[in-house]
Amino acid sequence: MIKLENDLLTVEVNELGAELSSLQLNTTAKEYLWQADAKIWGRHAPNLFPIVGRLHDNEYQYQGHKYHMNQHGFARDMPFKVIEQTIEMVKFQLTNTAETKEKYPFDFRFEVTYRLVDDQLNVTYHVVNPADETLIFGVGGHPGFNLPMDNQHHFEDYQLEFNPQKTFNRKILAGPFVDFQQDTTFDGRQTLPVRWEDYQNDAIILDLQQTPFEIKLHDEQNQHGVTLTIDNAKYVGIWTKADVEAPFLCIEPWWGIADSTDATGDLADKFGMNHLAAHDSMTGNYSIKIF
């Protein structure tokens, strides 16, 4: 486990999956990150790569070959290498191996950087294509936040605010897959009360069109909360386990999305994927501020 700290925040990151596992305010030692209760959801903030969401039958085809890959890809369950570290930042790297080639036939370099800057944690995904062929991938974050955040509130005492305050395109899931026929609108001009019932059919997914976006989760008195600022993601997913009334809420920046209901299964045609030219790179950023 790697610890980062400055005057305001203390963070812990696990080398397995380069997963953020603790996020605390120094003044209160309050833990904002979900602590991975295995009976409910045994993760904190997994990094999703090289897919986001689920594939039909957990399979895809590419150039005539069939591959198996579980939901959200393999990076979250692999050890990353630390390639740079100070007291306030750490950079992790995952590269292709013989093991990854069995699931994903591409050369890649996937870097995850955590950096404390004043009262916020900056998270950067950097994907490099070292090969002479196009790299096709999805990437995303999945941080879960404790709700309630103190002993004076309950889960449904919280609300979400959106910036910009506008109407977004919303993607609807049919089971675990995106159903384009059900695309609808979402009114981000109003606050959204946090209710378990809104997540009975899985995540709320908003199409951000890779424009800057901010989402704030806080109690009704605005005493404690979390703000995510997302620079350039394609989507944001908002999720909890409604069936067990889980005491957390995930806010997930995605550069990718689950298979559609009518997906062909060919990775080259998969909706929402990133196609990175030979020897090119892509960077995605988001930040977390707690109060």
C-alpha positions in Angstrom: 0.0 0.0 0.0 1.3 3.4 -0.9 0.4 6.5 1.1 0.3 10.1 -0.3 -0.3 13.1 1.9 -0.2 16.9 2.0 -1.4 19.4 4.6 -5.1 18.7 3.8 -5.5 15.1 2.5 -4.2 11.6 3.1 -4.6 9.0 0.4 -3.8 5.3 0.1 -3.4 3.4 -3.1 -3.0 -0.4 -3.7 -0.5 -1.6 -6.2 -3.1 -4.3 -7.2 -5.1 -2.6 -9.8 -3.5 0.8 -8.9 -6.7 1.1 -6.9 -7.4 4.0 -4.6 -8.4 2.5 -1.3 -8.6 5.5 1.2 -9.3 9.2 0.9 -9.4 11.2 4.1 -9.4 14.8 5.3 -6.6 15.4 7.7 -8.6 17.7 10.0 -11.2 15.1 10.7 -9.7 11.7 9.6 -13.0 11.2 8.0 -13.0 8.3 5.4 -14.8 9.3 2.3 -14.1 6.2 0.2 -16.1 3.0 0.4 -14.1 0.4 2.3 -14.8 -2.6 0.1 -17.2 -4.7 2.3 -17.0 -8.0 0.4 -20.6 -8.9 1.4 -21.9 -5.9 -0.5 -19.3 -4.8 -3.1 -15.7 -5.8 -2.5 -13.9 -2.9 -4.3 -13.1 0.7 -3.5 -12.4 2.5 -6.8 -11.3 0.0 -9.5 -9.6 1.2 -12.7 -11.4 -0.1 -15.8 -9.3 -1.2 -18.8 -9.3 -2.3 -21.6 -13.1 -2.3 -21.6 -15.8 -0.5 -19.6 -18.9 -2.5 -18.8 -19.9 -5.9 -20.0 -19.6 -7.8 -23.3 -22.2 -10.2 -24.6 -21.3 -13.7 -23.2 -18.1 -12.0 -21.9 -16.6 -12.5 -25.4 -15.6 -10.5 -28.4 -14.0 -11.2 -31.8 -11.1 -9.4 -33.4 -9.5 -10.2 -36.8 -11.1 -13.7 -36.9 -10.2 -14.7 -33.3 -12.4 -15.0 -30.3 -11.4 -13.7 -26.9 -12.9 -13.9 -23.4 -13.0 -10.9 -21.1 -15.0 -10.3 -17.9 -16.8 -7.1 -17.1 -14.6 -3.9 -16.9 -11.5 -5.7 -18.2 -8.5 -7.2 -16.4 -6.5 -4.2 -15.2 -8.3 -4.0 -11.9 -7.1 -7.4 -10.9 -3.4 -7.1 -12.0 -0.4 -5.7 -10.2 0.9 -2.4 -11.5 4.5 -1.3 -11.3 5.3 2.0 -9.6 7.4 4.1 -12.0 7.5 7.4 -10.2 6.7 8.4 -6.6 6.9 11.4 -4.3 5.1 12.2 -1.0 2.3 13.8 -3.0 2.1 11.7 -6.2 2.5 8.2 -7.6 2.5 6.9 -11.1 1.6 3.3 -11.9 2.1 1.4 -15.1 0.7 -1.8 -16.6 2.0 -3.2 -19.9 1.0 -6.1 -22.0 2.2 -9.6 -21.1 1.7 -13.1 -22.4 -1.2 -13.4 -20.0 -2.9 -10.2 -21.3 -2.4 -11.3 -24.9 -4.6 -14.3 -24.2 -7.5 -12.0 -23.5 -6.5 -8.9 -25.5 -4.2 -9.1 -28.5 -2.7 -5.6 -28.3 0.5 -4.1 -27.1 -0.3 -1.3 -24.7 1.1 0.9 -21.9 -1.6 2.0 -19.3 -0.5 4.5 -16.7 -2.5 5.7 -13.7 -1.3 8.8 -11.8 -2.6 10.1 -8.5 -1.5 13.6 -7.5 -2.5 15.6 -4.4 -2.9 19.3 -5.2 -4.1 21.4 -2.2 -7.6 20.0 -1.3 -8.1 17.7 -4.3 -6.8 14.5 -5.7 -6.1 14.5 -9.4 -6.4 11.2 -11.3 -4.8 10.8 -14.8 -5.2 7.9 -17.2 -2.5 7.8 -19.9 -2.8 5.1 -22.6 0.1 4.7 -25.0 0.1 2.6 -28.2 3.6 1.3 -28.7 2.7 -0.8 -31.8 2.4 -0.3 -35.5 -1.3 -1.1 -35.5 -4.4 0.7 -34.1 -5.1 0.1 -30.4 -8.7 -0.3 -29.5 -9.7 0.2 -25.9 -12.0 1.6 -23.2 -10.9 3.1 -19.9 -12.6 4.5 -16.9 -12.8 5.1 -13.1 -15.2 3.6 -10.6 -14.7 5.4 -7.2 -17.3 4.6 -4.6 -18.1 7.0 -1.8 -19.5 6.3 1.7 -23.1 7.3 2.2 -23.9 8.6 4.7 -20.7 10.5 5.3 -21.4 11.1 9.0 -23.6 9.8 11.8 -26.1 12.6 11.5 -27.4 11.6 8.0 -28.9 8.7 6.1 -28.3 7.6 2.5 -31.3 9.4 1.2 -30.4 12.7 2.8 -28.0 13.3 0.0 -28.3 14.9 -3.5 -26.4 15.4 -6.7 -25.8 18.7 -8.5 -24.6 19.0 -12.0 -22.5 21.6 -13.9 -23.2 22.6 -16.6 -26.9 22.7 -15.6 -28.4 21.5 -18.8 -30.3 18.6 -20.4 -28.1 15.5 -21.1 -28.6 12.5 -23.3 -29.1 9.5 -21.1 -28.2 6.0 -22.0 -30.6 3.3 -20.7 -29.4 -0.3 -19.9 -31.4 -3.4 -20.8 -29.8 -5.8 -18.3 -26.1 -4.9 -18.5 -26.3 -3.7 -22.1 -27.0 -0.3 -23.7 -30.3 -0.1 -25.5 -30.1 2.8 -28.0 -33.8 2.5 -28.7 -34.5 3.7 -25.2 -32.2 6.8 -25.3 -33.8 9.6 -23.3 -33.1 12.9 -21.7 -31.9 13.8 -18.2 -32.6 17.2 -16.6 -29.3 18.3 -15.1 -30.7 21.7 -14.4 -32.2 20.4 -11.1 -30.6 18.6 -8.2 -31.2 14.9 -8.1 -32.1 13.4 -4.7 -30.2 10.2 -4.0 -32.7 7.4 -3.9 -32.0 3.6 -4.0 -35.0 3.2 -6.3 -33.4 5.1 -9.1 -30.7 2.4 -9.4 -32.9 -0.6 -9.5 -32.2 -1.0 -13.2 -28.4 -0.4 -12.7 -26.6 2.9 -13.4 -27.7 6.3 -14.5 -25.5 7.0 -17.5 -25.1 10.5 -19.0 -23.4 11.3 -22.3 -20.9 14.0 -21.7 -19.7 14.3 -25.3 -16.1 14.8 -23.9 -16.9 18.3 -22.6 -15.9 19.5 -19.1 -18.4 18.3 -16.4 -18.7 18.6 -12.6 -20.9 16.6 -10.3 -21.3 17.4 -6.6 -22.6 14.8 -4.0 -23.5 16.4 -0.7 -26.0 16.3 2.2 -29.0 18.7 2.2 -27.2 21.1 4.6 -24.0 21.0 2.4 -21.9 20.0 5.4 -20.0 17.2 3.8 -19.6 16.1 0.3 -17.6 15.1 -2.7 -17.1 17.0 -6.0 -15.8 15.2 -9.1 -14.5 17.4 -12.0 -14.2 15.5 -15.2 -12.2 17.0 -18.0 -12.9 15.0 -21.1 -14.8 11.7 -20.4 -17.3 10.4 -22.9 -19.8 9.3 -20.2 -20.4 9.4 -16.4 -22.1 6.5 -14.7 -23.8 6.9 -11.3 -24.4 3.6 -9.5 -25.1 1.8 -6.3 -26.4 -1.7 -5.4 -30.0 -0.9 -4.9 -31.1 -4.5 -4.2 -29.2 -4.5 -0.9 -29.6 -0.8 -0.2 -25.8 -0.4 -0.2 -24.4 2.5 1.8 -22.3 3.9 -1.0 -22.6 5.8 -4.3 -20.2 5.4 -7.2 -19.5 8.3 -9.6 -17.7 6.9 -12.6 -15.9 8.8 -15.5 -15.9 6.6 -18.5 -14.0 6.7 -21.8 -16.0 3.7 -23.1 -19.3 1.9 -22.4 -20.9 -1.5 -22.2 -21.9 -3.5 -25.3 -25.1 -2.4 -26.9 -28.1 -4.8 -27.1 -27.4 -5.2 -30.8 -23.6 -5.4 -30.7 -22.0 -7.5 -33.4 -19.3 -8.8 -31.0 -16.5 -7.5 -33.3 -14.2 -5.2 -31.2 -13.5 -3.1 -34.3 -17.2 -2.2 -34.4 -17.8 -1.8 -30.7 -19.6 1.4 -29.8 -17.8 3.9 -27.6 -14.3 2.5 -27.9 -11.2 4.6 -28.4 -9.1 3.9 -31.6 -5.5 5.0 -30.9 -3.2 5.3 -34.0 0.2 3.6 -34.0 2.6 5.2 -31.5 0.0 7.7 -30.4 -1.3 8.3 -26.8 -4.5 9.4 -25.1 -4.9 11.1 -21.7 -8.1 11.3 -19.6 -8.4 13.3 -16.4 -10.7 13.7 -13.4 -10.3 15.1 -9.9 -11.9 14.5 -6.5 -12.5 17.2 -3.9 -13.8 16.3 -0.5 -15.3 18.5 2.2 
